[in-house]
Amino acid sequence: MTSFLVGAILLLLSLTGIVSAGRDVTGDILRLHSEANKFFHGGDDDKVEGTRWAVLIARSNGYWNYRHQADVCHAYQLLRNGGLKEENIIVFMYDDIAYNEENPRPGIIINNPHGNDVYKGVPKDYTGENVSVNNFFAAILGNKSAFTGGSGKVVNSGPNDHIFIYYSDQGAPAVIGMPTLPYLYADDLIDVFYLEACESGSIFEGLLPEGLNIYAMTVANAIESSWGTYCPGEYPCPPPEYETCLGDLYGVAWMEDSDIHNLQKETLHQQYELLKKRTINGNSAYGSHVMQFGDIGISMGNLFTCLGTNPADDNFKFVDGNSLLPSTKAVNQRNVDLYRKAPDGSVRKVEAQKQVMEAMSHRMHVDNSILLIGKLLFGVERGPEVRTFETHCGSLAQYGMKHMRSLVNICNAGIETEKMGEASAQACFNIPSGHWGSLGKGFSA
């Protein structure tokens, strides 16, 4: 995989991110422009040197992950309203939600209980199996010869341009998910992000090089989960016909704030402080700690530099707390796929209960397998080790990503792959049936 450097990074990990960078016109390297601070702190609020680009990624698929594609569609509408051109926005999403048989409003996606349709007009640049790590890197590196499928749209930026990258999905220690395997690992990701994912802080903690004028913001620290919001049965709740969460707490927070402010007047730091308050969710158990990494000075620049601003918001000035909502009941990202409802006694209810039982069985299998392997390997709780585990125990799947920390510990302990294989074989004498244990789509690493 091609390695790259990024200029200035703003990371909201939902996963979400902002990149402000220049591209080396002679090579395949993203680099920071030597005058990046001028872009963020320029004297003319109405003008920004260079072109704004955006790459939006919803990693997940399946109706139960509705919120990730809703987040990305909302981000697209926000950027278009802010003045970015369609040809400068690249969208990655599986696109199996809008016309899903479970969607009560066919062809419509909402990101707020009272929100408008955010799906209309969103380009289908990379959908289905084309939402992949390879195509993601091809897009941000401007490498038209490297992508497979899709529209072929890539970031064709110059040294003075600004690149915003927003990633919405689940993550794990040092890894970000994709709907197609393999996943995206931290050592391959040095970028500017609004990043929304579980344990999102682990993507940058101890890994972000110094002196690159990179600023990263994540929805959670290295050990926390992120949270879904606008979920059935909670407050605020979605319309009664919806059986899934409409958004992620962090993604909804930064976009709803951006929707109502003049972004020529609001700085990244001001939004960061607001996001901390809303995402911690009243210091309840249903929140996470927004983190920042890298060159913190970049956060003093206004959001207009990367996001543009909606002229309709010209008269709205930033007031600390004026867009904060009351504390909400959020749902752990790892449990949102089980957080569904169906009419009692219906065929759908029976099928939903069956799916829940299968999911819980898979989760118990993964949890117990990792625990036993840790005990077998001298009581300790490398990509090869992930593959070795999955060969003997079946796919980690979305839920199992939370155990990446244990696999990292095994790697760091110097356990040989052969010994890992022996422990995995002892721990996993059977593999869950059905798609939960299937490796049909390949390995996670």
C-alpha positions in Angstrom: 0.0 0.0 0.0 1.3 3.4 -0.9 2.4 5.4 2.1 1.7 9.2 2.3 2.1 12.3 4.4 -0.7 14.7 5.1 -0.4 18.5 5.5 -2.8 19.7 8.1 -5.2 17.2 9.6 -8.5 17.9 11.4 -9.8 14.6 12.6 -13.3 14.0 14.0 -13.4 10.3 14.7 -16.9 9.2 14.2 -14.7 8.2 12.2 -14.6 11.8 10.7 -11.8 13.9 9.5 -10.6 17.1 7.9 -7.5 17.2 5.9 -5.9 20.4 4.8 -3.0 19.5 2.6 -1.2 20.0 -0.6 -0.2 17.4 -3.2 3.2 16.8 -4.5 2.6 17.4 -8.2 5.5 15.1 -9.2 4.6 12.1 -7.1 2.2 10.2 -5.1 2.7 12.0 -1.8 0.3 14.3 0.1 2.4 16.9 1.8 1.8 19.9 4.1 2.2 23.2 2.3 5.0 25.2 4.0 2.6 28.1 4.6 -0.3 26.1 5.9 -0.8 28.4 8.9 -1.5 31.2 6.4 -4.4 29.3 5.0 -5.9 28.8 8.5 -5.1 32.3 9.8 -5.4 34.4 6.6 -6.6 37.9 7.0 -9.5 37.8 4.5 -12.3 35.7 5.8 -14.1 35.8 2.5 -11.3 34.2 0.5 -9.4 31.0 0.8 -6.4 30.3 -1.3 -6.7 27.1 -3.4 -9.6 24.7 -4.0 -11.6 22.9 -1.3 -11.9 19.1 -1.7 -13.8 16.6 0.4 -13.8 12.8 0.7 -16.7 11.3 2.6 -16.7 7.7 3.7 -19.5 5.6 5.3 -17.7 2.4 6.0 -20.6 0.1 7.0 -23.5 -1.6 5.2 -26.8 -3.1 6.3 -29.9 -1.3 7.4 -29.0 -1.6 11.1 -26.0 0.7 10.3 -28.3 3.3 8.8 -26.7 6.1 10.8 -23.3 6.0 9.0 -24.7 6.6 5.6 -27.1 9.2 7.0 -24.1 11.0 8.5 -22.2 11.0 5.2 -25.2 12.2 3.2 -25.8 15.0 5.7 -22.1 16.0 5.4 -22.5 16.1 1.6 -25.4 18.5 1.8 -23.6 20.7 4.4 -20.6 21.0 2.1 -22.7 21.7 -1.0 -24.5 24.4 0.9 -21.1 25.7 2.0 -20.1 26.3 -1.6 -18.1 23.2 -2.5 -18.6 21.9 -6.0 -19.9 18.4 -6.7 -16.8 17.6 -8.7 -14.7 18.3 -5.7 -16.6 16.0 -3.3 -15.9 12.3 -3.5 -18.5 10.0 -1.7 -17.9 6.4 -0.6 -21.0 4.6 0.7 -22.4 1.1 0.2 -25.8 2.7 -0.9 -28.0 -0.1 0.4 -30.1 2.0 2.8 -32.2 4.4 0.8 -34.1 1.7 -1.1 -33.7 -1.0 1.5 -37.0 -2.9 2.1 -36.8 -1.9 5.8 -36.6 1.8 5.1 -40.1 3.2 5.9 -39.4 6.1 3.5 -38.1 4.6 0.3 -35.5 6.8 -1.5 -35.2 9.1 1.6 -32.5 9.2 4.3 -32.8 11.5 7.4 -30.2 12.3 10.0 -32.5 14.0 12.5 -36.0 13.1 13.8 -37.2 16.4 12.1 -34.7 16.5 9.4 -35.1 16.8 5.6 -34.0 14.2 3.1 -30.2 14.2 2.9 -29.9 11.5 0.3 -31.2 13.5 -2.7 -28.4 14.5 -5.1 -25.6 12.6 -3.3 -23.2 11.3 -6.0 -22.6 7.5 -6.3 -18.8 7.7 -6.7 -17.9 4.5 -5.0 -20.6 2.1 -3.8 -21.0 -1.6 -2.8 -17.8 -3.6 -3.0 -16.0 -0.5 -4.4 -16.0 1.0 -0.9 -12.5 -0.3 -0.2 -9.2 0.7 1.4 -7.5 0.5 -2.0 -10.0 2.9 -3.6 -9.9 5.2 -0.6 -6.1 5.7 -0.9 -6.4 6.0 -4.7 -8.9 8.8 -4.2 -7.0 10.9 -1.7 -3.7 10.4 -3.5 -5.1 11.3 -6.8 -4.0 8.0 -8.3 -6.4 7.3 -11.2 -4.5 4.1 -12.2 -5.0 2.5 -8.8 -8.7 2.4 -8.3 -11.0 -0.5 -9.0 -14.6 0.3 -10.1 -16.5 3.4 -9.2 -16.6 6.7 -10.9 -12.9 7.1 -11.0 -13.2 10.5 -9.3 -10.0 11.3 -7.3 -8.6 14.3 -5.5 -6.7 16.3 -8.1 -5.3 19.0 -5.8 -2.5 21.4 -5.9 -0.1 22.7 -3.2 -2.5 25.4 -2.0 -5.7 23.3 -1.8 -7.5 22.0 1.2 -8.8 18.5 1.7 -11.5 17.5 4.1 -11.9 13.8 4.9 -14.9 12.6 6.9 -15.2 9.0 7.9 -18.2 7.6 9.8 -18.2 4.1 11.1 -17.0 1.8 13.9 -13.4 1.3 14.7 -11.2 -0.6 17.1 -7.7 -0.2 18.6 -5.5 1.0 15.7 -8.0 -0.1 13.0 -10.9 1.4 11.1 -13.5 -0.8 9.4 -14.5 -1.0 5.8 -17.5 -2.9 4.3 -14.9 -4.9 2.2 -11.8 -6.5 3.6 -9.1 -5.8 4.6 -9.6 -3.0 7.1 -7.7 0.2 7.3 -4.9 0.2 9.9 -3.4 3.1 11.8 0.1 2.9 10.4 -1.5 3.4 6.9 -3.5 6.4 8.0 -1.8 9.7 8.5 -4.5 12.2 7.5 -6.7 15.2 8.5 -9.9 13.7 9.9 -13.2 14.2 11.6 -13.1 10.6 12.8 -16.2 8.8 14.4 -15.4 5.4 15.6 -14.9 3.3 18.7 -11.4 3.7 20.3 -10.8 6.3 17.6 -8.1 8.0 19.7 -5.9 4.9 19.2 -5.5 5.8 15.5 -3.3 8.8 16.4 -2.2 8.2 20.0 1.6 7.7 19.9 1.5 7.4 16.1 1.1 10.9 14.8 4.5 12.3 13.8 5.4 15.7 15.1 6.2 18.8 13.1 3.9 18.1 10.2 1.3 20.8 11.0 -1.3 18.0 11.4 -4.3 18.5 13.7 -6.5 15.5 14.5 -9.8 15.4 16.4 -11.4 12.1 17.5 -14.8 11.3 19.0 -13.3 9.1 21.7 -10.1 8.3 23.5 -8.1 5.2 22.8 -10.3 2.9 24.9 -13.8 4.3 24.6 -16.7 3.3 22.4 -18.6 6.0 20.4 -22.3 6.3 20.5 -25.4 6.3 18.2 -28.2 8.8 18.8 -31.8 9.4 17.8 -32.5 5.7 18.5 -35.9 4.0 18.9 -37.3 4.2 22.5 -34.8 6.9 23.5 -35.0 10.7 23.6 -34.9 12.4 21.2 -36.3 9.4 19.3 -36.8 8.9 15.5 -40.2 8.9 13.9 -42.1 5.9 15.2 -41.8 4.0 11.9 -38.0 3.9 12.1 -36.4 0.8 13.7 -32.8 2.1 13.8 -30.7 4.9 15.0 -30.6 7.9 12.7 -27.1 9.2 13.5 -23.9 9.0 15.5 -23.8 11.4 18.5 -20.5 12.9 17.4 -21.3 13.2 13.7 -24.7 14.7 14.4 -23.1 17.2 16.9 -20.5 18.7 14.5 -22.9 18.9 11.6 -25.8 20.3 13.5 -23.5 22.9 14.9 -22.1 23.7 11.4 -25.6 23.9 10.0 -26.6 26.9 12.1 -23.4 29.0 12.3 -21.5 31.4 10.0 -18.4 29.3 9.6 -16.3 32.3 8.7 -16.7 33.3 12.3 -16.5 30.0 14.2 -13.1 28.4 14.8 -12.3 24.8 14.9 -11.3 25.2 18.5 -14.7 26.7 19.4 -16.4 23.7 17.7 -14.1 21.3 19.5 -15.1 22.8 22.9 -18.8 22.5 22.0 -18.4 18.9 20.7 -16.7 17.9 24.0 -19.7 19.1 26.0 -22.3 17.5 23.7 -20.5 14.2 23.1 -19.6 13.6 26.8 -23.4 13.7 27.2 -23.7 15.2 30.6 -20.9 13.1 32.0 -23.2 10.1 31.7 -22.2 6.6 30.8 -23.7 7.2 27.3 -20.9 9.4 26.0 -17.2 9.7 25.1 -14.3 12.1 25.4 -13.5 14.0 22.3 -9.7 14.2 21.9 -7.3 16.3 19.8 -3.8 15.5 18.6 -1.0 17.2 16.6 -0.6 20.9 15.9 -3.3 22.4 18.2 -2.5 25.9 16.9 -4.3 25.0 13.6 -7.6 24.8 15.5 -7.5 28.6 15.9 -8.5 28.9 12.2 -12.1 29.2 11.1 -14.1 26.3 9.8 -14.8 28.2 6.6 -11.3 27.2 5.3 -12.3 23.6 4.7 -16.1 23.5 5.0 -17.2 26.7 3.3 -20.3 28.4 4.8 -24.0 28.6 3.9 -24.9 32.3 3.0 -28.2 31.7 4.9 -26.1 31.6 8.1 -24.3 34.9 7.5 -26.1 36.6 10.4 -25.6 33.7 12.9 -22.6 34.3 15.2 -21.1 31.6 17.3 -22.2 31.7 20.9 -20.8 29.1 23.2 -23.5 26.5 24.0 -26.2 28.0 21.7 -26.5 24.8 19.7 -26.2 22.4 22.6 -29.1 20.0 23.1 -30.1 18.5 26.4 -28.4 15.3 27.4 -29.6 12.4 25.2 -29.8 8.7 25.7 -27.3 7.3 23.3 -26.6 3.7 22.3 -23.1 2.1 22.2 -21.9 1.8 18.6 -21.2 -1.9 19.1 -24.8 -2.6 20.2 -26.7 -0.5 17.7 -27.0 -3.4 15.2 -29.1 -5.2 17.9 -31.1 -2.1 18.8 -34.1 -2.7 16.6 -37.8 -3.2 17.1 -40.6 -5.0 15.2 -44.3 -5.5 15.9 -44.9 -8.2 18.5 -46.1 -11.5 17.0 -45.1 -10.5 13.5 -42.9 -12.6 11.1 -40.4 -9.7 11.2 -40.3 -10.0 15.0 -39.5 -13.7 14.9 -36.8 -13.0 12.3 -35.4 -10.2 14.3 -35.2 -12.4 17.4 -33.4 -15.1 15.4 -30.9 -12.5 14.2 -30.3 -11.3 17.7 -29.7 -14.8 19.0 -27.2 -15.5 16.1 -25.4 -12.2 16.8 -25.2 -12.9 20.5 -23.9 -16.4 19.9 -21.2 -15.0 17.6 -20.3 -12.4 20.2 -19.9 -14.9 23.0 -17.8 -17.1 20.7 -15.4 -14.2 19.9 -15.2 -13.0 23.5 -14.6 -16.5 24.9 -12.1 -17.4 22.1 -10.0 -14.3 22.7 -10.0 -14.9 26.5 -8.9 -18.5 26.2 -6.2 -17.7 23.7 -4.8 -15.1 26.0 -4.7 -17.6 28.8 -3.0 -20.2 26.6 -0.3 -17.8 25.5 1.3 -17.2 28.9 -1.5 -15.2 30.3 -1.1 -12.3 27.8 -4.0 -10.9 26.6 0.9 -8.9 14.0 -1.5 -8.6 10.6 -0.5 -12.3 10.5 -2.0 -12.9 14.0 -5.4 -11.5 13.0 -5.4 -13.9 10.0 -4.3 -16.8 12.2 -7.1 -16.1 14.6 -9.7 -15.9 11.8 -8.4 -19.0 10.1 -9.2 -21.1 13.2 -12.1 -19.1 14.8 -13.9 -17.4 12.0 -14.4 -13.8 11.1 -14.0 -11.2 13.8 -16.8 -9.2 12.1 -17.8 -5.7 13.2 -18.3 -6.6 16.8 -15.0 -8.5 17.2 -13.0 -5.5 16.2 -13.1 -4.5 19.8 -10.6 -7.3 20.5 -7.9 -5.8 18.3 -6.2 -4.5 21.5 -5.7 -8.1 22.7 -4.3 -9.2 19.3 -1.9 -6.2 19.4 -0.8 -7.3 22.9 -0.1 -10.8 21.5 2.0 -9.3 18.7 3.9 -7.1 21.1 4.6 -10.1 23.3 6.5 -11.6 20.4 4.3 -14.7 20.1 5.2 -16.7 17.0 2.5 -17.2 14.4 2.7 -21.0 14.7 2.1 -20.7 18.5 -0.8 -18.3 17.9 -2.2 -20.9 15.5 -2.0 -23.7 18.0 -3.7 -21.6 20.7 -6.4 -20.6 18.3 -7.1 -24.2 17.3 -7.4 -25.2 20.9 -9.7 -22.3 21.7 -12.0 -22.6 18.7 -13.1 -26.2 18.3 -16.1 -24.9 16.3 -17.0 -21.8 14.3 -20.5 -20.2 14.3 -22.5 -21.1 11.3 -23.8 -18.6 8.8 -22.3 -15.3 7.8 -21.0 -14.5 11.3 -18.2 -17.0 10.9 -17.7 -16.8 7.2 -14.4 -15.7 5.7 -16.0 -15.5 2.2 -15.0 -11.8 1.9 -11.4 -12.4 3.0 -9.4 -11.6 6.1 -9.6 -8.4 8.2 -5.9 -7.8 7.8 
